[in-house]
Amino acid sequence: MEVKLAQRVNLIKPSPTLAITAKAKAMKAEGIDVVGFGAGEPDFDTPENIKEAAIKAIKEGFTKYTPVPGIDELKEAIIEKAEKEQGLKYDKSEVIVSCGAKHSLYNIAMALFEEGDEVIIPAPYWVTYPDQTVLSGAKPVFIYTKEENEFKVLPEELEEAITEKTKALILNYPSNPTGATYTKEELEALAEVILKKNPNMWVISDEVYEKILYDGRTHVSIATVSPEMKERTLLVNAVSKTYSMTGWRIGWVCGNKEVVAAMSKLQSQSTSNPTSIAQKAAVEALKGPQDKVYEMVKAFNERRDYIVERLNSIEGVSCFKPHGSFYVFPNFSGVYGKSYNGKVIEGSMDFAAYLLDEFKVAIVPGVAFGDDNCARLSYATSMENIKKGLDRIEEAINKLK
Ligand SMILES: Cc1ncc(COP(=O)(O)O)c(C=O)c1O
């Protein structure tokens, strides 16, 4: 039988970050000693109190359909968190829980974007934003941020990108892949441009790495800048990264109630509610003890310091010191043009292939994130692995001619 798939499937690519992790896992399964820097999730276990809450939910028979946009108890925990941490007040009608932040973002794209719309995505970007935008029929418009500006969007760059067709800006801070985040003043400057240039555009504020911050930084949401900004911000968050709960699939959006209602309508005809058991676990994550989060961030901080120093000590490599998240995004373009076995490294794909094939190190080529000069290394792996991997990267670079 001839398989004729819908055209929309050809518009998008499978997630390249998941693909590299899968390849590294397959090599490991064959017994090859691969050092993986591809992980997009913390290497810590979900805290015990959270697991216990899920087990309790199962034992008590909390195993049926729930309201489509999530249980009141979880919405209340989300509302309480937003108010306590950011001073943001939301009503339950302004909150929807979905199956992970990726699903939240997908629902937003489906509820808001359509053909003729432009969606501004600062690059380097998380790989999913352009594909979800394209799937919706809208056009991604990239702002190529610069390493010397700490990979942040400048107000003048934003001003230039906004048109009357702009439907939204997708802002992710702390960022995957660069680890950059914005100060309150920087967010205020961006907000000023938005309100001046296109008062009808939305800001989709992806804050899933908000707790993974270093050097005494605290997270500020762009929704806190002014009541006008709160009105047009769709705040996306999840328990995935903060509580090492990537497999539980709980994310949410706080924002305009008409958009939330539209997302809920879409969700009612696709996934229905997020898993009942995971919702109970998420309540415990948000309301229970937070000490495991601090322990995790402390470990990430040590690894970040080590990895940045090692990378910067390699000739031809420069690495921006991330403010948050658990990735570094070093610039390897200094080694492009060099070769091994007569084969020239032309860009991040060649470099990643060279590292994986010849030195058994998995990194994610920067081209996947819209920046071919760089590559992403996740330090959500043990210090031992990081040291071993960096020794191999250093050796690999020294062997290039
Ligand atoms: C910036 C960013 N947003 C959203 C997500 C998706 O999170 P979730 O696992 O909750 O779907 C990720 C996961 O890698 C991410 O890096």
The ligand as a Tripos MOL2 file, in Angstrom:
@<TRIPOS>MOLECULE
LIG
   16    16     1     0     0
SMALL
NO_CHARGES

@<TRIPOS>ATOM
      1 C1         13.0340   25.9190   26.8650 C.3       1 LIG1
      2 C2         12.1990   24.7110   27.0390 C.ar      1 LIG1
      3 N1         10.8660   24.8610   27.0860 N.ar      1 LIG1
      4 C3         10.0470   23.8060   27.2480 C.ar      1 LIG1
      5 C4         10.5670   22.5260   27.3670 C.ar      1 LIG1
      6 C5          9.6050   21.3850   27.4780 C.3       1 LIG1
      7 O1          9.4030   20.9870   28.7770 O.3       1 LIG1
      8 P1          8.4100   19.8000   29.1120 P.3       1 LIG1
      9 O2          9.2700   18.5940   29.3460 O.co2     1 LIG1
     10 O3          7.6820   20.2440   30.3360 O.co2     1 LIG1
     11 O4          7.5030   19.5960   27.9630 O.co2     1 LIG1
     12 C6         11.9390   22.3210   27.2980 C.ar      1 LIG1
     13 C7         12.4980   20.9670   27.3620 C.2       1 LIG1
     14 O5         13.5940   20.6700   26.9270 O.2       1 LIG1
     15 C8         12.7810   23.4470   27.1500 C.ar      1 LIG1
     16 O6         14.1060   23.3160   27.0900 O.3       1 LIG1
@<TRIPOS>BOND
     1     1     2 1
     2     2     3 ar
     3     2    15 ar
     4     3     4 ar
     5     4     5 ar
     6     5     6 1
     7     5    12 ar
     8     6     7 1
     9     7     8 1
    10     8     9 2
    11     8    10 1
    12     8    11 1
    13    12    13 1
    14    12    15 ar
    15    13    14 2
    16    15    16 1
@<TRIPOS>SUBSTRUCTURE
     1 LIG1         1 GROUP 0 **** ****
